[in-house]
């Protein structure tokens, strides 16, 4: 067969036939090209608005790129070196890791606890589950604005309450010691319902026979939770932790609305720094480098978690 | 099923390719600027972050038969909006510009140089002329200029047993400290200071600046004796709880503290806040920024509204709109919004003299407009603004000693000047 022949219609059709045969063997179903046409729009959108910009961002991160500049000099890895020696970037990473750790260590356990309580079907379960989930479906911008007012040092509800019970009042968002903590507290309040719902679904999926057997063996509530609930919730926990971690690394809206990253960069996040570099300072190359570093970090953490959570629990 | 099976991969790829090309064919250029103009358009587009020119826009349409498509965008997003539009060749015909952006837009060849179209820089007050120019050429029309001042609540001053100073009295730092501490005994806060521009204006009033020569900056001087003295003074005042320092990112600012009577003394309050404060406080006055020990007079930043014609728009009609904003009718109207005229000739007009007589606070503005200092005429003056105001907060928060913080700011400004 010549090179010309390899591009002939017959060759292409042969290839398609071979693919169909392979497909049928792998899936046990007859190959149907219409399925590909159905997903084609989604794939096209994914490629156009996700994959191509992502690959382009990796490329742009190697250049000095300003929107109206007449030239975009190639810098190699200089943008990455600049970031790794930038104290503001260090601060944003530390803040983001702190935010993520806080959500993982506070949000996830509390969400699990709430899910366990709601799974007991006590009185008022529907009301409480709605009330806890309601912040999840409220816009981040709206919630951030409301909490900005709650944290207002002069007129806010929080300081009003603290003053009423005799505790010291603080300028929550205007103080570098408390700004990030205030944002974290608000974020946990807003996000906890999301994790709770996932845990609740996971709990509903644990067969009651395990608990019955444990009861017959004399296990107390804590032992059931420790030896049955937690292990069998492993896939759900993995999902919650992955989602919480990915969500936490994207933390931006609260910073933008409530503090603007200040004071003294104390509430800067990686995404906020990315936004500032790209859309305030128009240093697209540096901003793209931030995006690439963020992607690598989150991807590496996801792989790590997948490695440690990959084993299923069987009883 | 047979019909479906005859769809080969090649045919699917062809169909997809046709769909993509068809979709892209729908993406045609919208209305772009013609970059020159000649025929009379139905409308020209004017971007702003406020709506001060709504009435003048209506007058222009009545007089010339060309509508002004007046569009407003939030100030915080304005520059990114402009840069994005410029990249796409989609700038409006005319746009308002902050003082910090004129050099940037001029250096990026977005603005039409005005002198070659008959605009004379010497027609404008010094503050307006300096801030509208870049590299010695006029690029924007200063429709109004402003300055920064202190605001004093007369009633609260009297309540604290203090004598209310004359409107044109230039206080010293000692005066300021005494007032702040006395007022602090009586009220929740004695004085509210903006951590960024408030600091800037105290530095200017102490004879300092960010750079050596605002018109041709070559070196940062923010960390010299004038700047250091100022930083130490304000840091001490803050540590002694004599002032409330409003840091960046606060949902409320110094003007809010003044209007809500949380603080009877506020710095800075813009000359453009005149009508806003009048709505909340009946008896109040502007005072010049306190002069520091290293200065004989008060100074503050000058800024304002700078209209420029973009190179991507209809230049002829954009320039006609710029000329129209210089007319007595529009200038008189703008006076009411709190801005002072950019044109020298307006200061001799009867309506201006009458405005000064009828508006006591305008006397202070008129005095201080002539004492203003220009922002650096450099494409990165916006970045300098952000750097100074973000970095100085580490001094207020006690994370850096004043000299260290100022040295770091100077280093960053020098880096911008060299790039």
HADDOCK unambig.tbl for C-alpha pairs under 7 A between the chains (distance, minus, plus):
assign (segid A and resid 13 and name CA) (segid B and resid 8 and name CA) 6.62 0.50 0.50
assign (segid A and resid 16 and name CA) (segid B and resid 8 and name CA) 6.85 0.50 0.50
assign (segid A and resid 16 and name CA) (segid B and resid 9 and name CA) 6.56 0.50 0.50
assign (segid A and resid 67 and name CA) (segid B and resid 87 and name CA) 6.10 0.50 0.50
assign (segid A and resid 68 and name CA) (segid B and resid 87 and name CA) 6.06 0.50 0.50
assign (segid A and resid 68 and name CA) (segid B and resid 108 and name CA) 6.91 0.50 0.50
assign (segid A and resid 174 and name CA) (segid B and resid 247 and name CA) 6.16 0.50 0.50
assign (segid A and resid 174 and name CA) (segid B and resid 250 and name CA) 6.25 0.50 0.50
assign (segid A and resid 258 and name CA) (segid B and resid 249 and name CA) 6.77 0.50 0.50
assign (segid A and resid 259 and name CA) (segid B and resid 249 and name CA) 4.21 0.50 0.50
assign (segid A and resid 259 and name CA) (segid B and resid 250 and name CA) 6.32 0.50 0.50
assign (segid A and resid 260 and name CA) (segid B and resid 249 and name CA) 4.70 0.50 0.50
assign (segid A and resid 262 and name CA) (segid B and resid 248 and name CA) 6.19 0.50 0.50
assign (segid A and resid 262 and name CA) (segid B and resid 249 and name CA) 5.96 0.50 0.50
assign (segid A and resid 263 and name CA) (segid B and resid 247 and name CA) 6.30 0.50 0.50
assign (segid A and resid 263 and name CA) (segid B and resid 248 and name CA) 6.12 0.50 0.50
assign (segid A and resid 263 and name CA) (segid B and resid 393 and name CA) 6.64 0.50 0.50
assign (segid A and resid 264 and name CA) (segid B and resid 390 and name CA) 6.15 0.50 0.50
assign (segid A and resid 264 and name CA) (segid B and resid 391 and name CA) 6.64 0.50 0.50
assign (segid A and resid 264 and name CA) (segid B and resid 393 and name CA) 5.48 0.50 0.50
assign (segid A and resid 264 and name CA) (segid B and resid 394 and name CA) 5.48 0.50 0.50
assign (segid A and resid 279 and name CA) (segid B and resid 80 and name CA) 5.86 0.50 0.50
assign (segid A and resid 280 and name CA) (segid B and resid 80 and name CA) 6.41 0.50 0.50
